[in-house]
Amino acid sequence: MSLSQERILATEIPGPRSQELQARKLAAVSAGVGTTLPVYVEQAGGGILRDVDGNQLIDFGSGIAVTTVGNAAPRVVEAVQRQVADFTHTCFMVTPYEEYVAVCEKLAELTPGDHEKRSALFNSGAEAVENAVKVARHHTGRDAVVVFDHAYHGRTNLTMALTAKNMPYKHRFGPFAGEVYRAPMAYPYRWPGGAEACAEEAFDAFVATVHTQVGEANCAAVLIEPIQGEGGFIVPPPGWLPRVAEWCREQGILLIADEIQTGFARTGDWFACDHEGVVPDLVTTAKGMAGGLPLAAVTGRAEVMDSVHVGGLGGTYGGNPVACAAALAAIETMEAEDLPARARAIEATFLPRLRGLAERHPDRVGDIRGRGAMLAVELVSDGPGRTPDPALAAAVHRACSAQGLVTLTCGTFGNVFRFLPPLAIGDDLLAEGLDVFEAAFDEVVAGQLSGKVG
């Protein structure tokens, strides 16, 4: 059944059936599993989520950058149905299958660099990051891993140690894995010396951190999101990431690019590293790779990946055949429909609207940043003072939700509004979603100025 690409508000949001299901959720699901917007979805496709009450919401979140090709993309549906009918599981480590090999071949083709590569498949982004660190430590014989302020890398014990934000990801879950060190992130908007000095000063601070706190000869890997995700869609200044990559090569340190949120056409290139020609030693991927099915990968230089002993990498469900079939179909869709170009077109649609919003509210919109269909506005309460305003972000999010627009916030300070629409979304829905967002923003700010609670 096709899903009309239109916003429909049939009830209040959440509607009565969603509220009933939410009550069941509270009675059956751990309270530790949160819900951003408790509308229960029964069908999705293109840029629309339809809930159990008949509301149709515009999707500006893509399940946190997962449904890049859209929900129920035709090639993905067909490939999954065919694979499910053949078999759902054998465990690749017991009796292998072609789909796993084919995904690894596509990863070798698409990830940055023309060197010989190998891949291993896993279930989640956190698993991929954890295994990339395992590979780096094994290959180099070193222990230390350097990460950055505002980083997010997952929720396992090791990846919580790699993640910078305490609440909700790390609070009272320690102790965490050791030999993890944190360097300042090149964050132009909040760099103490100003955006113009950020690239040079942040690079110097990074080198000093590794030298003084770790020692170059003890460092196995530097792990970086080319554009930080949960930390606030922070884009480092031009030239900074290539300098980090070059310095790592000089020191015999492996560079791991966490492309879990940025990869597979999201930023207007196949991978965010491509923007400046950075070639990491290892790349972690997940999210948008498999059209909504759980699949992740570590892809890296052949000599690095092959240095691990047989049996050192794997997992019962890693590279599940159904997920692999979905990934091959999703990648085929990205290639056939040139979704990197679509991401750039979405950026061209968003940026003028976001800049117009900043002109109307210069004291509230501190920064606009991102690339492709991974864009954000950082909200502040006092313009030049740059004081984070998480309350404004939360109020605008609530107002958008009430009007049928699914949105996400993020950032170390909870004050960043992020936009991750599926690349399958139509231009009309993009424009309407932006209309809803702008109207919600204007309304909330006006309410705050008049003394009303947003």
C-alpha positions as CSV (number, residue, x, y, z in Angstrom):
1,M,0.0,0.0,0.0
2,S,1.4,3.3,-1.0
3,L,1.8,6.1,1.5
4,S,0.7,9.6,0.4
5,Q,3.4,12.2,0.8
6,E,1.4,14.7,2.8
7,R,1.3,15.9,6.3
8,I,-2.0,15.0,8.0
9,L,-3.1,16.0,11.5
10,A,-6.0,13.7,12.2
11,T,-5.8,14.0,16.0
12,E,-3.8,15.7,18.6
13,I,-0.2,14.5,18.8
14,P,0.2,12.0,20.3
15,G,-3.3,10.7,19.6
16,P,-5.4,8.4,21.7
17,R,-4.1,5.1,20.3
18,S,-0.6,6.2,20.7
19,Q,-1.3,7.3,24.2
20,E,-2.7,3.8,24.9
21,L,0.4,2.2,23.5
22,Q,2.6,4.5,25.5
23,A,0.9,3.4,28.7
24,R,1.6,-0.2,27.7
25,K,5.2,0.8,27.0
26,L,5.6,2.3,30.4
27,A,4.3,-0.9,32.0
28,A,6.5,-3.3,29.9
29,V,9.6,-1.5,28.8
30,S,12.5,-0.3,31.0
31,A,12.2,3.3,32.0
32,G,15.8,3.6,30.9
33,V,14.6,3.4,27.3
34,G,13.5,6.9,26.4
35,T,11.2,8.1,23.7
36,T,11.6,11.5,22.0
37,L,8.1,11.6,20.5
38,P,5.6,8.9,21.7
39,V,3.7,8.5,18.5
40,Y,3.5,4.9,17.4
41,V,4.3,4.4,13.7
42,E,2.4,1.8,11.6
43,Q,3.8,2.8,8.1
44,A,6.5,4.9,6.7
45,G,8.0,5.9,3.4
46,G,9.6,8.8,1.5
47,G,9.5,11.6,4.0
48,I,6.4,10.6,5.9
49,L,5.7,8.6,9.1
50,R,2.1,7.5,9.6
51,D,1.0,6.7,13.2
52,V,-1.7,4.4,14.6
53,D,-4.1,7.4,14.9
54,G,-3.9,8.2,11.2
55,N,-1.6,11.2,11.6
56,Q,1.1,11.6,8.9
57,L,4.2,13.4,10.2
58,I,7.0,14.9,8.1
59,D,10.3,13.1,9.0
60,F,13.3,15.3,9.6
61,G,15.1,12.7,11.6
62,S,15.5,9.5,9.5
63,G,15.6,7.4,12.7
64,I,18.8,9.3,13.6
65,A,20.3,9.2,10.1
66,V,19.4,5.6,9.4
67,T,16.7,5.6,6.7
68,T,18.7,7.6,4.2
69,V,17.1,5.8,1.2
70,G,13.7,6.2,2.9
71,N,11.6,3.7,4.8
72,A,10.4,0.8,2.7
73,A,12.6,1.7,-0.2
74,P,11.5,-0.6,-3.1
75,R,14.9,-2.2,-3.8
76,V,15.4,-2.8,-0.1
77,V,12.0,-4.4,0.4
78,E,12.4,-6.7,-2.6
79,A,15.9,-7.8,-1.5
80,V,14.9,-8.4,2.1
81,Q,11.8,-10.4,1.1
82,R,13.9,-12.5,-1.3
83,Q,16.5,-13.2,1.3
84,V,14.1,-14.0,4.1
85,A,12.5,-16.6,1.8
86,D,15.9,-18.2,1.2
87,F,17.3,-18.2,4.8
88,T,17.6,-15.8,7.7
89,H,20.8,-17.0,9.4
90,T,23.6,-19.5,9.3
91,C,26.3,-17.5,11.1
92,F,29.0,-16.4,8.7
93,M,31.7,-17.9,10.9
94,V,30.1,-21.3,10.6
95,T,28.8,-21.6,7.0
96,P,29.3,-18.4,5.0
97,Y,27.3,-16.8,2.2
98,E,27.9,-14.5,-0.7
99,E,25.9,-11.5,0.6
100,Y,28.5,-10.8,3.4
101,V,31.3,-11.0,0.8
102,A,29.5,-8.7,-1.6
103,V,29.0,-6.0,1.1
104,C,32.7,-6.1,2.0
105,E,33.5,-5.7,-1.7
106,K,31.3,-2.6,-2.0
107,L,32.8,-1.2,1.2
108,A,36.3,-1.6,-0.4
109,E,35.1,0.2,-3.5
110,L,33.3,3.1,-1.8
111,T,35.3,4.0,1.3
112,P,38.0,6.6,1.0
113,G,41.3,5.6,-0.6
114,D,42.3,3.3,-3.4
115,H,44.5,1.0,-1.3
116,E,43.7,-2.7,-0.8
117,K,41.1,-3.1,1.9
118,R,39.4,-5.6,4.1
119,S,36.2,-5.4,6.1
120,A,34.5,-7.2,9.0
121,L,30.7,-6.8,9.6
122,F,28.9,-6.3,12.9
123,N,25.5,-5.3,14.3
124,S,25.8,-1.7,15.5
125,G,27.9,1.4,15.3
126,A,29.2,0.8,18.9
127,E,30.3,-2.7,18.0
128,A,32.1,-1.3,14.9
129,V,33.9,1.3,16.9
130,E,34.9,-1.2,19.6
131,N,36.3,-3.6,17.0
132,A,38.2,-0.8,15.2
133,V,39.9,-0.1,18.5
134,K,40.6,-3.8,19.0
135,V,42.2,-4.0,15.5
136,A,44.3,-0.8,16.0
137,R,45.6,-2.0,19.4
138,H,46.4,-5.5,18.0
139,H,48.1,-4.1,14.9
140,T,50.2,-1.5,16.6
141,G,51.0,-3.2,19.8
142,R,50.0,0.0,21.6
143,D,47.2,0.7,24.1
144,A,46.2,4.3,24.1
145,V,43.4,5.8,22.1
146,V,42.8,9.5,21.7
147,V,39.3,11.0,21.2
148,F,37.9,14.5,21.3
149,D,35.7,16.7,23.3
150,H,32.0,16.5,22.3
151,A,32.5,13.0,20.8
152,Y,29.9,10.3,20.7
153,H,30.9,6.8,19.8
154,G,28.4,4.5,21.5
155,R,27.0,2.9,24.7
156,T,29.1,-0.2,25.4
157,N,31.7,0.1,28.2
158,L,34.6,1.0,25.9
159,T,32.5,3.3,23.7
160,M,31.1,5.1,26.7
161,A,34.7,5.8,27.7
162,L,35.2,7.2,24.2
163,T,32.1,9.3,24.4
164,A,32.4,12.8,26.0
165,K,28.9,13.4,27.3
166,N,27.9,12.2,30.8
167,M,24.1,12.5,30.7
168,P,22.4,10.4,29.6
169,Y,25.1,8.2,28.2
170,K,27.6,7.6,31.0
171,H,26.0,8.7,34.2
172,R,26.6,6.1,37.0
173,F,27.6,3.4,34.5
174,G,31.3,3.3,35.3
175,P,34.0,2.4,35.8
176,F,35.0,2.7,32.2
177,A,37.7,1.1,30.0
178,G,41.1,2.7,30.4
179,E,43.8,4.1,28.2
180,V,41.4,6.6,26.6
181,Y,42.6,10.3,26.4
182,R,40.6,13.3,25.2
183,A,41.9,16.2,23.2
184,P,40.1,19.6,22.5
185,M,37.8,19.5,19.5
186,A,38.3,22.0,16.7
187,Y,34.9,23.7,17.4
188,P,35.0,27.1,15.5
189,Y,31.9,28.6,17.1
190,R,33.2,28.0,20.6
191,W,37.0,28.0,20.2
192,P,38.4,30.4,22.9
193,G,40.7,32.1,20.4
194,G,38.0,32.7,17.9
195,A,37.0,30.8,14.7
196,E,39.8,32.3,12.7
197,A,42.5,30.8,15.0
198,C,40.7,27.5,15.5
199,A,42.4,25.4,12.9
200,E,45.9,26.2,14.0
201,E,45.4,26.4,17.7
202,A,43.2,23.3,17.9
203,F,45.8,21.3,16.0
204,D,48.6,22.5,18.3
205,A,46.4,21.6,21.3
206,F,45.8,18.1,19.9
207,V,49.5,17.4,19.3
208,A,50.4,18.7,22.8
209,T,47.7,16.5,24.4
210,V,49.1,13.4,22.7
211,H,52.7,14.3,23.4
212,T,52.3,15.2,27.1
213,Q,49.5,12.9,28.2
214,V,50.1,9.8,26.1
215,G,53.4,9.8,24.3
216,E,53.3,9.3,20.5
217,A,54.9,5.8,20.8
218,N,52.1,4.7,23.1
219,C,49.2,5.8,21.0
220,A,47.5,3.1,18.9
221,A,44.8,5.3,17.3
222,V,43.2,8.7,17.0
223,L,39.4,8.3,16.7
224,I,37.4,11.1,15.1
225,E,34.0,11.8,13.7
226,P,34.7,14.0,10.6
227,I,31.6,15.9,11.5
228,Q,30.6,15.2,15.1
229,G,27.1,13.9,15.5
230,E,25.5,13.8,19.0
231,G,28.0,16.4,20.2
232,G,26.3,19.0,18.1
233,F,27.1,18.5,14.3
234,I,30.4,20.3,14.9
235,V,32.3,20.8,11.6
236,P,36.1,21.3,12.1
237,P,37.6,24.2,10.2
238,P,39.1,23.5,6.7
239,G,42.5,22.0,6.8
240,W,42.4,20.7,10.4
241,L,41.4,17.1,9.7
242,P,44.0,16.6,6.9
243,R,46.7,17.9,9.3
244,V,45.6,15.5,12.0
245,A,45.7,12.7,9.4
246,E,49.2,13.6,8.2
247,W,50.6,13.9,11.7
248,C,49.1,10.5,12.6
249,R,50.9,8.9,9.6
250,E,54.2,10.5,10.6
251,Q,53.8,9.0,14.2
252,G,52.7,5.6,13.1
253,I,49.3,6.2,14.8
254,L,46.2,4.8,13.0
255,L,43.5,7.3,12.2
256,I,40.0,5.8,12.7
257,A,37.2,7.8,11.1
258,D,33.8,7.2,12.7
259,E,31.5,7.7,9.7
260,I,28.6,6.0,11.4
261,Q,26.3,9.1,11.1
262,T,28.1,10.9,8.3
263,G,28.6,8.0,5.9
264,F,26.7,6.8,2.9
265,A,25.7,10.0,1.1
266,R,24.5,11.9,4.2
267,T,26.9,14.8,3.9
268,G,26.9,15.2,0.1
269,D,29.8,12.9,-0.5
270,W,29.8,9.1,0.0
271,F,31.8,9.8,3.2
272,A,32.5,13.0,5.1
273,C,36.3,12.4,4.8
274,D,36.0,12.7,1.0
275,H,35.3,16.4,1.3
276,E,39.0,17.1,2.0
277,G,40.5,14.0,0.6
278,V,41.3,12.5,4.0
279,V,42.1,8.7,3.8
280,P,41.7,7.1,7.2
281,D,43.4,3.8,8.1
282,L,40.1,2.4,9.4
283,V,36.5,3.5,8.8
284,T,33.5,2.5,10.9
285,T,30.1,2.5,9.3
286,A,26.5,1.7,10.2
287,K,23.2,3.7,10.3
288,G,22.4,4.6,6.7
289,M,24.2,1.6,5.2
290,A,21.4,-1.0,5.3
291,G,18.1,0.9,4.8
292,G,17.0,0.5,8.4
293,L,18.3,-3.0,9.2
294,P,21.0,-3.5,11.8
295,L,24.4,-3.7,10.1
296,A,27.8,-2.2,10.8
297,A,31.3,-2.5,9.5
298,V,35.0,-1.8,10.1
299,T,36.8,-1.3,6.8
300,G,40.6,-0.7,6.7
301,R,43.9,-1.2,5.2
302,A,44.4,-4.8,4.3
303,E,47.7,-5.2,6.3
304,V,46.0,-3.7,9.3
305,M,42.8,-5.7,9.2
306,D,44.6,-9.0,8.3
307,S,47.0,-8.6,11.2
308,V,44.4,-10.0,13.6
309,H,44.5,-13.7,14.3
310,V,41.8,-16.0,12.9
311,G,38.8,-15.9,15.2
312,G,39.7,-12.6,16.7
313,L,36.9,-10.7,15.0
314,G,33.3,-11.8,14.6
315,G,30.0,-12.3,16.3
316,T,26.9,-14.6,16.0
317,Y,24.7,-12.1,14.2
318,G,27.4,-10.0,12.5
319,G,26.8,-9.6,8.8
320,N,23.3,-11.2,9.0
321,P,22.3,-12.2,5.5
322,V,19.0,-10.3,5.5
323,A,20.8,-7.1,6.7
324,C,23.5,-7.7,4.0
325,A,20.9,-8.0,1.3
326,A,19.3,-4.8,2.5
327,A,22.7,-3.0,2.4
328,L,23.4,-4.1,-1.1
329,A,20.0,-2.8,-2.2
330,A,20.4,0.4,-0.3
331,I,23.8,1.1,-1.9
332,E,22.3,0.3,-5.3
333,T,19.6,2.9,-4.6
334,M,22.2,5.5,-3.5
335,E,24.1,4.9,-6.7
336,A,21.1,4.8,-9.1
337,E,19.5,7.9,-7.6
338,D,22.8,9.8,-7.0
339,L,21.9,10.4,-3.4
340,P,25.1,12.3,-2.6
341,A,23.9,14.9,-5.1
342,R,20.5,14.8,-3.5
343,A,22.1,15.6,-0.1
344,R,23.7,18.6,-1.6
345,A,20.4,19.8,-3.1
346,I,18.8,19.4,0.4
347,E,21.6,21.6,1.8
348,A,20.9,24.2,-0.9
349,T,17.2,24.2,0.2
350,F,17.9,24.4,3.9
351,L,20.6,27.0,4.2
352,P,18.8,30.1,2.9
353,R,15.9,29.3,5.1
354,L,18.1,28.8,8.2
355,R,20.1,32.0,7.4
356,G,16.8,33.9,7.1
357,L,15.8,32.6,10.6
358,A,19.2,33.7,12.0
359,E,18.6,37.2,10.5
360,R,15.2,37.4,12.2
361,H,16.6,36.1,15.5
362,P,20.2,37.1,15.8
363,D,20.2,36.8,19.5
364,R,18.9,33.2,19.5
365,V,20.6,31.5,16.5
366,G,24.2,31.4,17.3
367,D,25.6,29.2,14.5
368,I,24.4,27.4,11.4
369,R,26.6,24.5,10.3
370,G,26.8,21.1,8.7
371,R,27.0,19.7,5.2
372,G,24.6,18.0,2.9
373,A,21.5,16.6,4.6
374,M,23.3,16.8,8.0
375,L,22.6,20.4,9.2
376,A,22.1,22.1,12.5
377,V,21.5,25.4,14.2
378,E,23.0,26.1,17.7
379,L,20.6,28.0,19.9
380,V,21.7,30.6,22.5
381,S,20.0,33.0,24.8
382,D,22.1,36.1,24.3
383,G,23.6,36.3,20.9
384,P,27.3,37.4,21.2
385,G,27.4,35.9,24.7
386,R,26.9,32.4,23.2
387,T,25.1,31.1,26.3
388,P,23.6,27.7,25.4
389,D,19.8,27.7,25.4
390,P,18.6,24.1,25.8
391,A,15.2,25.3,26.9
392,L,14.6,27.1,23.6
393,A,15.6,23.9,21.7
394,A,13.2,21.8,23.8
395,A,10.4,24.2,23.4
396,V,10.8,24.5,19.6
397,H,11.0,20.7,19.4
398,R,7.7,20.4,21.3
399,A,6.0,22.9,19.0
400,C,7.2,21.1,15.9
401,S,6.0,17.8,17.3
402,A,2.5,19.2,17.9
403,Q,2.3,20.3,14.3
404,G,3.4,17.0,12.8
405,L,7.1,17.5,12.2
406,V,9.6,15.0,13.7
407,T,12.7,16.8,14.8
408,L,15.8,16.0,16.9
409,T,18.0,18.0,19.2
410,C,21.6,17.2,20.2
411,G,24.8,18.8,21.5
412,T,26.8,18.6,24.6
413,F,24.7,21.4,26.1
414,G,21.4,20.2,24.6
415,N,21.0,23.4,22.6
416,V,21.5,22.2,19.0
417,F,18.6,21.6,16.6
418,R,19.7,19.0,14.0
419,F,18.1,18.2,10.6
420,L,18.6,14.7,9.1
421,P,15.8,14.3,6.6
422,P,15.7,11.1,4.5
423,L,17.3,11.7,1.1
424,A,14.1,10.2,-0.4
425,I,12.0,13.1,0.8
426,G,10.3,15.3,-1.8
427,D,11.0,19.0,-2.2
428,D,7.4,19.9,-1.3
429,L,7.7,18.1,2.1
430,L,11.1,19.8,2.7
431,A,9.6,23.2,2.2
432,E,6.5,22.4,4.3
433,G,8.7,21.0,7.1
434,L,10.8,24.2,7.1
435,D,7.6,26.2,7.2
436,V,6.5,24.3,10.3
437,F,9.9,24.7,11.9
438,E,10.1,28.4,11.2
439,A,6.6,29.1,12.5
440,A,7.3,27.1,15.6
441,F,10.5,28.9,16.2
442,D,8.9,32.3,15.7
443,E,6.0,31.4,18.0
444,V,8.2,30.1,20.8
445,V,10.5,33.1,20.7
446,A,7.5,35.5,20.7
447,G,6.1,33.7,23.6
448,Q,9.3,33.9,25.6
449,L,9.5,37.6,24.9
450,S,6.0,38.2,26.1
451,G,6.6,36.2,29.2
452,K,4.7,33.1,28.2
453,V,6.2,29.7,28.7
454,G,7.3,28.0,25.4
